[in-house]
Amino acid sequence: MFLLSCHRQRLMQPVLTVCISHKRILSSLPFKSDPWLLEKMKNNSVLCQQYLSSSKFLVIHNRKYLVKSLGQSKTQISYKCFDDIKKDNIIHSVLLSASEDSAIFGVSVENVNDIMDSNESLIEPRPALFSLSQDQLNLATMCLNLLQWQLDNKYCSKCCSKLEYHASGRSCKCIKCSLTYFPRYNPVVIMLVICGNYCLLGHNRNFPSHMFSALAGFIDVGETIEEAVIREVYEEVGIIIDLASVKYVKSDFWGGFRRNYSPELMLGCIAYIKNIQDPICSDEISDAKWFHKKDISHALMNAQSMKKDHNLHLSQDGSYLQVPPPFATAHQLMSSWCLHS
């Protein structure tokens, strides 16, 4: 790993020619990172070493983020500098972002007490969904999953020899057969089924009692997004969807919050049907209902509060409705439907 080799002082910065369109692209990114430089550093060990002295380090210990409190249930990542990190305390490390002036690396450490200040604490990934800003949450989630990928992949699947990781932590190569590995994650479709002013939501057996969400499922090998939507809707609630009615809306990175679950690429879709069909629930779905757009709108507003005691909405059929929080793809699909349809 990059921190296990001798530290070199950072050399002259690479000269980057930046055009106006380049700046516009950078301004739309979830955190301030130069994708061209980041890609270069992924494949250049020397360049990674050059950035160490001016880099910030996002620290993870036992799958928890090192943060400091901002008050009112809000936190922020507590970055450390190079001198704070002892190389013999590092388990794994990974390059997260890069700009012309600095870079951000993520590290997992054996002992966090030596680098933790009195105003800092460790937070689990799931509570961090509610307390970190979106930019920092994106970075921390990426870090957690990349470090877990390193932990889970130590030997070559072809010849069983050890894998050697690149200084960036973003790839590894077998020391015997030279097979190269890169981090991957699973594509998942999540879909909102619409009929006029009603949408279909399902209640998973693991959800809180009044929580309903959009249907979702993994894309099978050989399937397109649209085919996966049709199959999953039919498997979970027995409703037939026409291929031409499936429309892609957005994608989100999700997952890694539970130790034994891989990260996922959520592909959000909307599927339209002409007539309401009665849902027939599968083993995974304990209940499924059609909800009016007004009920969805009220439930979305209640979910903005992020307070469990105040985000239940009494729907038109007399049942309570709770929907996922704003960072969830299902919430964003419902919001898009309510605002723009």
Salt bridges, closest charged atoms under 4 A:
ASP34 OD1 - HIS22 NE2 3.72
GLU39 OE1 - LYS42 NZ 3.42
ASP117 OD2 - LYS80 NZ 3.44
GLU120 OE2 - LYS80 NZ 3.12
GLU124 OE2 - LYS64 NZ 3.86
GLU223 OE2 - ARG231 NE 2.53
GLU232 OE2 - ARG231 NH1 3.04
GLU235 OE1 - ARG231 NH1 3.30
ASP252 OD2 - LYS250 NZ 2.57
ASP287 OD2 - LYS289 NZ 3.98
ASP295 OD1 - HIS313 NE2 3.05
